[in-house]
Amino acid sequence: VNDVAFTTNAGVSWTYLTPVKYEQPSGGRVYSFDVALSDPSKMLGGTNSDIYRSNDGGTTWQGASPMQNEPIDAISIHQTNPLEIVCGGLYNRKHSTDGGVTWKNDLVNNARSIVAIGRNPKAPSHIVAADANVVYSTLDGGNSWTKNEGWRNSTEQIIGDANDGSTFYASNYTGIRRSTDNGTTWHSPWPYAYGIWAFVKDPRNSDGCIAATTKGGDGPGATKGGDE
């Protein structure tokens, strides 16, 4: 809730980073986090009131300028350019081109929080962001966005496909959906799943994905599958 930990031995042991707090009245709870793949010393933490950045692997942290004053529920750093970042908050969808020093609000006084952001690893400028009822997509890294109605039921995660620059996967408590047109339309390749609270692409197999559900055990609630 208040701290960030890291492991270098696949989770056998953990070490806490310097807490992402900075004298915030409510303690600076960490709601979202991301590490730059091209430079792991650069990382961002989204708290209940600001976006904090570190350029030394989490030893020291700096807040945004000016302070963002809203909870930050999702962060995505560009795979090869750590200066390009998109994040979602309670009132705005934001993007930064200077590593998180300053931010531009792409939505003003949005009615719903941006709860999930997915960036496509094949085409890093292709990004899909979602609130409870709407999916937004951009093909230019966040400079312009398209609003797509129709997605419902509180998206938990959005993941871009490693092989196709226009394909994304989204999960929520009703199942998993796939879009092949950058979030414009969605279909359900796994119609019997429910309670999807954790969903990742297998880094060893670009065609594979793993989903964990509230059901557990064998059967549709604990299936491992790929693009089909």
N, C-alpha and C positions, 0 to 999 in steps of 0.2 A: 504493500500500500504506500509506504513512505520511502522505501529504499529500492535500489537496483543492484542485483547480484550478477556475477559472471562466473563461468566455469571454463576451464581449459582441458578438462579430462572427461568430457561427455557426461557431466553431471554427478560424478563421484564425490566431488567436493566443490564448495562455493565460497566466493569471497565477495563482500559487499563493496560496491563503489561508494564514493562520497555521496551522501544522500542528496537528492534533487529537492531542496527545501527553500533556502533563501528567505528566511524570516517571513514567510507567508502566514497569515493569521490562522489558516486551517491546516497548516502543516505541510502543504505542498504534495498532496497525494499524486502518485504517478498513474495516469490513466492510459498512456500510450508510450511507445518507445521504438526507436529504429536505429540501426547502425549502418554506416555507409559501407557497402560491399567493396568499393574501390579503395577505401582508406578507413579501416576499422577503428582508428583513433578518433574519428569524427562520429559523434552520436547525438541524438536529440531525444529529450524526454518531454512529453506533454503532461502537464499537471492540471490541477483543478482551476488554475488561474493564469498560466503562462506557458511558454515554450522555452525550454532551456537547452543550450547547446554546449558540447564539450569538444575540444580539439586535442585533448591529451588522454583519450581513453577513459574518461570519466573521473579523472582526479580533480579537476576544477570545472565549474559550470558558470555560464552567463545567461541571463534572461534576455528576452527580445527587447528591441528598442523601437517604439515604446512598448511597455508591458501590454499583453493582449487581453487580460481581464476576462477570460472565459475558459471553461474546461476544454481540454484538447483530447478528443477520443480516438484519433487516428493520425498516423504519420507515415509518409512514404518518401524515402530518399532515392534520387536517381541512381541507377546501378553503376554508372561510370563517371558521373559528375556530381560530387557530394554537395555542390553549391545549390543544386536545383532540388527543391523540396516542396511537397504538397501536404497539407494537413487539414483536418476537419475539426471544427469546434462546435460549441453550443449554438452560436449565432452566425457563424461564417464558415465558408470554405476558403482557405488561404493558400497562397504559394509564395515562395521566396527564391530569389536567384543569387543570394549572397550567403548561403549557408545558414540561414536562420537569424541573421542580425536584424533584418527588417522584413516585414510581411505585407503583402497586398491582399485585401479582402475581396474575394470573388463573389461572395454573397453578402448582402447587408441585411441584418435583422431577420435571418432565416427562421421560419417557424419551428423547424425541427433540427435536432443535432445531427451532424454528419458522423455516422457511427462506424463506417468502414471505407477504406480506400485500397484499391488494388492497382499496381503498376505492372504492365506487361514486360517481362524480361527480354522478349524478342524485339519489341518496339517500345523502349522506355518512355517515350513521349505520349504513349497511349495509356490513359489512366481512367479508371471508373471509380466514382465515389457514390455512396448511397446514404440517404437518411431512411426513416421508417417507411416512406411511401414513394420516394422518387429516386431514380438513378441518374446521375450526371456523368457525362463522358467528355474527355478532351483528347485531341490528337496532336496537340502542340505543347504538351507539358504543363498546361494550366492557364495559358494565356486566353483561351476562349473555351466555353463549355456549352454542351447541348443537354437539355433537360428531357429525360425520357420517363413518362408516366408508366404505371403498371406494375412495378415491383412492390410487393407488400410484405408484411410480417417481419419487420425488424431484422435486417441483414446483420449477420455476425461477422463474416469475413468475405473478402473478395480477393481472388488470386488470378494473376495473368498466366496464360499458357506459355511454356518455354519454346514451343515450336511454331506457334501461329500468332502473329502480332495483333490479330483482331479478336482472339478468343479469351474469354474470362469465365471464371467459375465463382459462384456466390453461394453461401450457405446461410441457413437460419434454422429455426426450430421446426420448420415444416419440411426440410429436405435440402437438396442441392440442385442448383440450376446452372445451365451453361448458355453463354451467349457467344455467337461467332461473328457478331457485327458491332463490337465495342460497346456492348450494353444496351443496344437499341431494342432488341427482342431477346427473350429467354425461353428455354424449354427445360424440362426435367428429365435427365437421363436416368435418374434413380428415384422412381415414383413411390417406393415403399419406405424410404428413410424418414425419420423424424427426430427432433431433438438434437440437431447437429450443432454442437457447441465448440468443436475444434476441427479444423480442416486445413491440411497442408499438402503441397505438392512434394513428391519424393525427389530430393536433390540428386539422387543417384540414377533416377529413371524419369526422364522428362515426360513420359506418357503416363506415369503413375500418380495416384493421389491417395491419401489416407484420411479417413473421416472417423471421428469418435462421436458417439451418440450417448444419450442418457440411458438407452436401453442396455448396452453392454452385451457380453456373451456372443453367441453365434447368431447367424441369420442376418436379415437386412439391416438391423441396427448396429452391426459391427463389420460391415463389408469393406474390403479393400478393392479399389477399382481404378481404372484408367480413364482415358478419354471417352470410351464407349460404355 
